[in-house]
Amino acid sequence: MPNGLAAIATAPRHFSKASKLNFLTRILPIILSGFTVASFSLAQDDATVAQTACRIRVVDDQSGWPVPLVELRTTNHVRFVSDNAGVIAIDDPSLLDREVYFSVVGHGYEVPADGFGFRGVRLTPRRGETRTVKVHRTAIAKRVGRLTGAGLFVESQKLGDHLDWHDAPIFGCDTVQNAVHRGKMYWAWGDTRIASYPLGIFAMTSGTTSTTPFRSLQPPLKPKFDLFLDPRGRPKGVAAFPGDGPTWLTGYVSLSDQDGKPHLVAFYRKIKGHLQTYEAGLCEWNDSTSEFEIVRTVWKASEGGSPPSLAEEGHPAFWTDAEGTRWLLFGNPLPRIQVQANYEAWKDYENWKTLTPQKTLRSADDDTQIVPHSGSIVWNAFRKRWVTVFMQKFGKPSAFGTLWYAEADSPMGPWGTAVEILSHDNYTFYNPRLHPNVTPQSGSTLLFEGTYTAEFANHAEPTPYYDYNQILYRLDLDDPALQPAQSSVHSLHP
């Protein structure tokens, strides 16, 4: 309380009315002055929030776009990571007003190496000032930003920017599934981290967006999901099926029945131990409860036999054959299952057709054979071909973090030469999912996302905020760097 108010509160009760009036007359200007100073201080706090730190802008040296997920590391191992706006806020007193060397780590973005091979920059951070770090993109894929988790604009908000942004109440999300259903884009994620406890949600979390969820196809990315919540306002598991362990969904797609009614359906798996499937089947979204329900169980480990093909991860793709029959293909990345594209055929599991996908693709770099591990395919109107983005099994420098692009005239193959489009330094980036529905049909831009995680890497140190979350990338299909993949298909058809 201001000193004047304290004085009035403690004024002796035996003061006369005149004495109190005289006291107030003398003290009131002091009281008002105190409030004025306090109000000015609060306003000044808002106005000078950007003066409390040094703003570091990380930008692409060619496009000028902000670059998320670029780390600056000091020689004493303090780490800073650019947010979705490509911003880092430095307010560490030990780093301000002195020259500091920052190593730059960018997973596909870098700065030139010096004579000793170090890649970094020297900066002198000062409060209220801006420094710009220009990084050169070495990957063909362009990073757009992070889709899930907290702190998407944490660095910018420290500097007073993007204060209207509110993170979803989720810290991390595994592999994405999505489909257009009833005029909306439905999204589902695997095991999900939350703030309140180390064990999170293991029954799939989900949300919706419009069918055009991104206002721009370049950074800064501001993805807003309308999450399905429990009665306490927390994200809920939408596939809480009986049995121990996580529930994982894949093959996520909307199919119409013979009456034209759409059904959002998926494969489900129950998991135990070290990623072991012990039950698999078909499930369907209930619009009234906003949850999935089991349609039928097709396999249980307790009953013997091998897990069915649907027990493997997979993404859907629609294909019309030469006879005009419309099919649904499931693969990860290349098709392994073929079923007619309607709800009744999907439920008729016994009549699903199993396919044998191409086992390897030839690298455009050195003719080595690349083994696909996970990914998806789509028909691309710009290329007038099928295209795929997939993760390599046991790639370098990251065993599960190197991605490739290839094309084919048919989803059944043969698939042409593969071009490396993205890699990571001892970090994992798996289960890439192509998003053909969120870009212009005739455009040359292709979007994909994947799970960025320290899991399955060689003792990698998790990246703050970003670890175990979905990162969105774009490919410009008119990029000359993709030409080896685009021209190789012709040689497959003499």
C-alpha positions in Angstrom: 0.0 0.0 0.0 1.3 3.5 -0.8 2.8 5.4 2.2 -0.1 8.0 2.2 -2.8 5.3 2.6 -0.8 3.7 5.4 -0.6 7.0 7.2 -4.4 7.5 7.0 -5.1 3.9 8.1 -2.9 4.4 11.2 -4.1 8.0 12.0 -5.1 8.3 15.7 -8.8 7.9 16.3 -8.9 11.0 18.6 -8.1 13.3 15.6 -10.9 15.9 15.2 -12.8 16.0 11.9 -11.0 19.3 11.1 -7.6 17.7 11.8 -8.4 14.7 9.7 -9.6 17.0 6.8 -6.4 19.1 7.1 -4.4 15.9 7.2 -6.1 14.6 4.0 -5.6 17.9 2.2 -1.9 17.7 2.8 -1.5 14.0 2.2 -3.8 13.5 -0.9 -1.3 14.9 -3.4 1.2 12.4 -2.1 -1.3 9.5 -2.4 -2.2 10.5 -6.0 1.4 10.9 -6.8 2.0 7.4 -5.6 -0.7 5.9 -7.7 0.5 7.9 -10.7 4.0 6.5 -10.3 2.7 3.0 -9.8 0.5 3.3 -12.9 3.3 4.7 -14.9 5.5 1.8 -13.8 3.0 -0.8 -14.9 2.6 0.9 -18.3 6.3 1.1 -18.7 6.6 -2.6 -17.9 4.3 -3.3 -20.9 6.0 -0.8 -23.1 9.5 -1.9 -22.4 9.1 -5.7 -22.3 11.1 -5.9 -25.5 14.0 -4.0 -23.8 14.6 -6.8 -21.3 16.4 -9.1 -23.7 18.3 -9.2 -26.9 16.3 -10.4 -29.9 18.1 -12.9 -32.1 16.4 -13.4 -35.5 17.3 -16.6 -37.3 16.6 -16.3 -41.1 17.2 -18.3 -44.3 19.9 -16.5 -46.2 18.1 -17.0 -49.5 14.4 -16.5 -48.8 14.7 -14.4 -45.7 12.1 -16.6 -44.0 12.4 -17.2 -40.3 13.8 -20.6 -39.4 12.4 -22.5 -36.4 14.4 -25.2 -34.6 17.9 -23.7 -34.9 20.0 -24.0 -31.8 22.6 -21.5 -30.5 25.0 -23.1 -28.0 27.5 -21.3 -25.9 31.0 -22.6 -25.1 29.7 -23.4 -21.6 26.8 -25.4 -23.0 23.9 -23.0 -22.6 21.3 -23.7 -25.3 18.9 -21.5 -27.0 16.4 -22.7 -29.7 14.5 -20.5 -32.2 10.7 -20.7 -31.9 8.2 -20.8 -34.7 8.9 -17.2 -35.6 12.6 -17.9 -35.8 13.3 -15.9 -32.7 15.5 -16.3 -29.7 15.4 -14.1 -26.6 18.7 -13.7 -24.7 18.4 -12.1 -21.2 21.1 -14.1 -19.5 23.2 -11.5 -17.6 26.4 -13.5 -18.1 26.0 -13.2 -21.9 24.8 -9.6 -22.3 27.2 -6.8 -23.3 30.0 -9.1 -24.2 31.1 -11.0 -27.3 29.8 -14.5 -27.2 30.5 -17.4 -29.6 27.5 -19.5 -30.4 27.7 -22.8 -32.2 24.9 -23.1 -34.7 23.0 -26.5 -35.0 20.2 -26.5 -37.5 19.3 -30.0 -38.9 19.4 -28.9 -42.6 20.5 -25.3 -41.9 24.0 -24.2 -41.2 26.6 -21.4 -41.2 30.0 -21.7 -42.9 32.7 -23.5 -41.0 35.8 -21.6 -39.9 39.4 -22.8 -40.2 39.0 -25.2 -37.3 35.8 -26.7 -38.7 33.6 -24.9 -36.1 30.2 -23.7 -37.4 29.1 -20.7 -35.4 28.7 -17.0 -35.0 30.1 -14.3 -32.7 27.5 -11.9 -31.3 27.4 -9.2 -28.7 23.8 -9.4 -27.2 22.5 -6.2 -25.8 19.1 -5.5 -24.2 16.6 -4.0 -26.5 18.7 -4.6 -29.6 18.3 -7.1 -32.5 20.9 -9.4 -33.9 20.4 -11.5 -37.1 21.8 -14.9 -37.8 21.6 -15.9 -41.4 21.7 -19.7 -42.0 22.1 -21.5 -45.2 19.6 -24.3 -46.1 21.4 -27.5 -47.1 18.3 -29.7 -47.1 15.9 -29.7 -50.0 12.9 -29.6 -47.7 12.1 -26.3 -46.1 11.2 -26.2 -42.4 7.8 -24.5 -41.8 7.4 -25.0 -38.1 6.2 -27.0 -35.2 2.6 -28.2 -35.1 2.2 -29.6 -31.6 3.4 -29.1 -28.1 3.9 -26.0 -25.8 6.0 -22.9 -26.3 5.5 -22.5 -30.1 6.2 -18.8 -29.7 7.9 -18.9 -26.3 10.9 -16.8 -27.3 8.8 -14.2 -29.2 6.4 -13.8 -26.2 9.3 -13.0 -23.9 9.9 -10.0 -26.2 6.2 -8.9 -26.3 5.3 -10.5 -29.7 2.6 -13.0 -30.5 0.9 -12.4 -27.1 -2.4 -13.4 -28.6 -1.1 -16.9 -29.1 -2.2 -19.6 -26.6 -0.6 -23.0 -26.7 -2.7 -26.2 -26.6 -2.5 -28.0 -23.2 -0.2 -30.7 -24.6 3.6 -31.0 -24.3 4.3 -33.7 -27.0 2.6 -35.8 -29.6 3.7 -38.9 -31.4 2.8 -40.0 -35.0 0.0 -38.1 -36.7 -3.1 -39.5 -38.6 -5.5 -37.2 -40.4 -8.5 -37.3 -42.7 -11.2 -35.0 -44.1 -14.5 -36.0 -42.5 -17.9 -34.2 -42.6 -16.3 -31.0 -43.9 -13.5 -30.8 -41.3 -10.0 -32.1 -41.0 -9.7 -34.6 -38.2 -6.3 -35.1 -36.6 -5.2 -37.9 -34.2 -1.9 -38.4 -32.4 -0.4 -41.3 -30.7 1.1 -41.3 -27.2 0.8 -37.7 -25.8 2.8 -35.9 -23.2 1.1 -33.6 -20.7 2.4 -31.0 -18.2 1.1 -32.5 -15.0 2.8 -35.9 -14.9 5.6 -37.9 -16.7 3.0 -40.5 -17.9 0.6 -38.9 -20.4 -2.2 -40.1 -22.6 -1.9 -43.4 -24.3 -5.3 -43.8 -26.0 -4.8 -41.3 -28.9 -5.6 -37.6 -28.6 -7.5 -35.8 -31.3 -8.7 -32.5 -32.6 -10.2 -30.8 -35.7 -9.3 -27.9 -38.0 -10.8 -26.5 -41.1 -9.8 -28.3 -44.4 -7.4 -25.4 -45.0 -5.7 -25.3 -41.6 -2.7 -23.1 -42.4 -3.1 -19.5 -43.3 0.3 -19.5 -45.0 2.6 -22.2 -46.3 5.7 -20.4 -45.0 6.7 -19.5 -41.4 5.7 -18.4 -38.9 3.3 -21.4 -38.5 0.3 -20.9 -36.2 -1.6 -24.2 -36.1 -4.9 -24.0 -34.1 -6.5 -27.3 -33.2 -10.0 -27.7 -31.7 -9.1 -30.5 -29.3 -11.5 -33.0 -27.9 -11.5 -32.5 -24.1 -12.7 -34.3 -21.0 -15.2 -32.8 -18.6 -12.4 -31.0 -16.7 -11.2 -29.3 -19.9 -8.1 -31.6 -20.5 -7.3 -33.4 -23.7 -8.8 -36.9 -23.6 -7.9 -40.2 -25.0 -10.4 -40.9 -27.8 -9.6 -44.6 -28.2 -9.6 -45.9 -24.6 -10.2 -49.5 -25.5 -10.1 -52.4 -23.0 -6.8 -54.0 -22.1 -3.5 -52.9 -20.8 -1.1 -50.7 -22.6 -1.4 -48.0 -25.3 -3.9 -48.0 -28.1 -2.5 -46.9 -31.5 -4.6 -46.0 -34.5 -3.5 -46.1 -38.1 -5.1 -46.3 -41.6 -7.2 -43.2 -40.6 -9.7 -42.4 -43.4 -13.3 -41.3 -44.0 -15.4 -43.7 -46.2 -19.0 -43.5 -47.4 -21.4 -46.4 -47.2 -23.9 -47.4 -49.9 -26.3 -44.7 -48.6 -23.7 -42.0 -48.9 -23.2 -41.6 -45.1 -19.5 -40.9 -44.2 -17.7 -43.0 -41.6 -14.4 -42.0 -40.0 -12.6 -45.3 -39.5 -9.1 -46.7 -38.5 -7.2 -49.8 -37.6 -6.4 -50.2 -34.0 -3.6 -52.0 -32.1 -3.2 -52.7 -28.4 0.5 -52.6 -27.4 2.5 -54.1 -24.5 6.1 -54.6 -23.6 8.6 -53.4 -26.1 6.2 -52.2 -28.9 4.6 -55.6 -29.1 1.1 -55.8 -30.6 -1.2 -58.2 -28.7 -4.6 -57.3 -30.3 -5.6 -55.7 -33.6 -8.9 -54.8 -35.3 -11.1 -52.1 -36.9 -12.7 -49.1 -35.1 -15.0 -46.3 -36.0 -15.5 -42.7 -34.8 -18.8 -42.0 -32.9 -19.8 -38.4 -33.6 -22.1 -38.2 -30.6 -19.4 -39.3 -28.0 -16.4 -37.9 -29.9 -14.6 -41.2 -29.3 -13.7 -44.3 -31.3 -15.5 -47.6 -30.8 -14.3 -51.1 -31.8 -16.1 -52.5 -34.9 -14.5 -55.8 -34.7 -11.4 -57.5 -33.4 -9.6 -59.5 -36.1 -6.6 -60.9 -34.1 -5.5 -61.6 -30.6 -2.1 -62.9 -29.6 -3.7 -65.2 -27.0 -5.5 -67.0 -29.8 -2.3 -67.8 -31.7 -1.2 -67.1 -35.3 0.8 -64.2 -36.7 -0.4 -60.5 -36.5 -2.3 -59.5 -39.6 -1.0 -57.0 -42.1 -3.2 -54.2 -40.7 -1.2 -54.5 -37.4 1.5 -52.5 -39.1 1.6 -48.7 -39.3 0.0 -47.3 -42.5 -1.5 -44.3 -44.3 -4.3 -44.4 -46.8 -4.3 -43.3 -50.5 -7.1 -43.5 -53.0 -6.5 -44.9 -56.5 -8.7 -45.6 -59.5 -7.5 -48.4 -61.7 -7.6 -48.6 -65.5 -11.1 -50.3 -65.3 -12.5 -47.4 -63.3 -12.7 -49.2 -59.9 -11.8 -46.9 -57.0 -9.5 -48.5 -54.4 -8.1 -47.7 -51.0 -4.5 -48.5 -50.5 -2.7 -48.7 -47.2 1.1 -48.6 -46.8 4.0 -47.3 -44.9 5.2 -46.0 -47.2 4.4 -48.2 -50.2 1.0 -50.0 -50.5 0.6 -53.3 -48.6 -3.2 -53.6 -48.5 -5.8 -53.0 -51.2 -9.5 -52.8 -50.6 -12.4 -51.2 -52.5 -13.0 -47.6 -51.3 -16.3 -47.9 -49.5 -17.4 -48.6 -45.9 -18.9 -52.0 -46.5 -15.7 -53.3 -48.2 -13.6 -51.9 -45.5 -15.6 -53.9 -42.8 -15.2 -57.1 -44.9 -11.7 -57.7 -43.6 -11.5 -61.3 -45.0 -11.6 -60.0 -48.6 -8.8 -57.5 -48.2 -6.0 -58.0 -50.7 -2.4 -58.1 -49.5 0.2 -56.5 -51.7 4.0 -56.9 -51.9 5.7 -53.5 -52.0 9.0 -52.7 -53.6 11.7 -53.5 -51.0 14.3 -50.9 -51.9 14.8 -47.7 -54.0 18.0 -46.7 -55.6 19.7 -43.6 -54.3 20.4 -40.7 -56.7 23.6 -40.0 -54.8 25.6 -43.1 -55.2 23.3 -45.9 -56.5 23.0 -47.6 -53.2 19.8 -49.3 -52.3 17.6 -47.4 -49.8 15.3 -49.5 -47.5 12.1 -47.6 -46.7 11.0 -47.7 -43.1 7.9 -45.4 -42.9 6.2 -42.8 -44.9 3.2 -42.2 -47.2 2.3 -41.8 -50.9 -0.1 -39.4 -52.7 -1.1 -38.6 -56.3 0.3 -35.2 -57.2 -1.5 -33.2 -59.9 1.4 -30.9 -60.5 3.8 -33.8 -61.3 1.0 -35.9 -62.7 2.5 -38.8 -60.9 2.5 -40.6 -57.6 5.0 -39.2 -55.1 6.3 -40.5 -51.8 8.3 -39.1 -48.9 9.7 -41.8 -46.7 12.2 -42.4 -43.9 15.2 -44.6 -44.5 15.9 -47.6 -42.3 19.4 -47.2 -40.9 20.4 -44.0 -42.7 23.3 -41.7 -42.1 24.1 -39.6 -40.1 20.8 -40.5 -38.4 19.7 -44.1 -38.3 16.0 -43.1 -38.3 16.1 -39.4 -39.3 16.9 -39.3 -43.0 14.1 -38.7 -45.5 13.8 -39.3 -49.2 11.6 -38.4 -52.2 10.6 -40.5 -55.2 8.0 -40.8 -57.9 6.1 -43.4 -59.9 3.5 -43.6 -62.6 1.6 -46.2 -60.6 1.2 -46.5 -56.8 2.2 -50.2 -57.3 5.5 -49.0 -58.7 8.1 -49.4 -60.0 9.4 -46.4 -58.0 12.2 -44.4 -59.5 15.4 -43.0 -58.1 15.2 -41.5 -54.6 16.6 -38.1 -53.7 17.5 -37.3 -50.1 15.5 -34.3 -48.9 16.2 -34.0 -45.2 18.5 -35.4 -42.5 19.2 -34.9 -38.9 22.4 -34.9 -36.8 21.9 -37.8 -34.4 18.1 -37.3 -34.1 15.1 -39.2 -35.2 12.4 -38.0 -37.6 10.0 -40.8 -38.3 6.5 -41.6 -39.8 6.4 -38.7 -42.3 2.8 -38.0 -43.4 2.1 -36.2 -46.7 -0.7 -33.6 -46.6 -2.1 -33.3 -50.1 -5.5 -31.8 -48.9 -4.1 -28.6 -47.4 -2.2 -27.3 -50.5 -3.7 -26.1 -53.9 -4.4 -29.1 -56.0 -2.5 -27.8 -59.0 0.2 -26.1 -57.1 3.9 -27.2 -56.8 4.0 -27.2 -53.0 3.9 -30.5 -51.1 3.7 -30.5 -47.3 4.7 -33.3 -44.9 5.1 -33.7 -41.2 6.8 -36.2 -39.0 7.7 -36.9 -35.4 10.9 -35.2 -34.1 12.3 -37.2 -31.2 15.5 -38.2 -29.4 14.2 -41.7 -29.2 16.1 -44.3 -31.3 19.1 -41.9 -31.7 22.5 -42.5 -30.1 22.1 -40.9 -26.7 20.8 -37.7 -28.2 20.1 -34.8 -25.9 16.4 -33.9 -26.3 15.7 -30.4 -27.8 13.7 -28.2 -25.4 10.1 -27.7 -26.4 10.5 -29.5 -29.8 11.3 -33.0 -28.7 8.6 -35.6 -29.3 6.5 -33.3 -31.4 5.3 -32.9 -35.0 7.3 -30.7 -37.4 6.0 -29.5 -40.7 8.1 -29.2 -43.9 7.5 -28.2 -47.5 8.9 -29.4 -50.8 8.8 -27.2 -53.9 8.4 -29.7 -56.6 9.8 -27.4 -59.2 13.1 -27.3 -57.3 15.9 -28.5 -59.7 17.4 -30.5 -56.9 14.5 -33.0 -57.2 15.1 -33.5 -61.0 17.0 -36.8 -60.5 13.9 -38.3 -59.0 11.6 -36.8 -61.6 13.5 -37.9 -64.7 14.4 -41.4 -63.5 10.8 -42.7 -63.9 11.1 -42.5 -67.7 13.9 -45.0 -67.7 11.7 -47.6 -65.9 9.4 -47.8 -69.0 11.5 -48.5 -72.0 
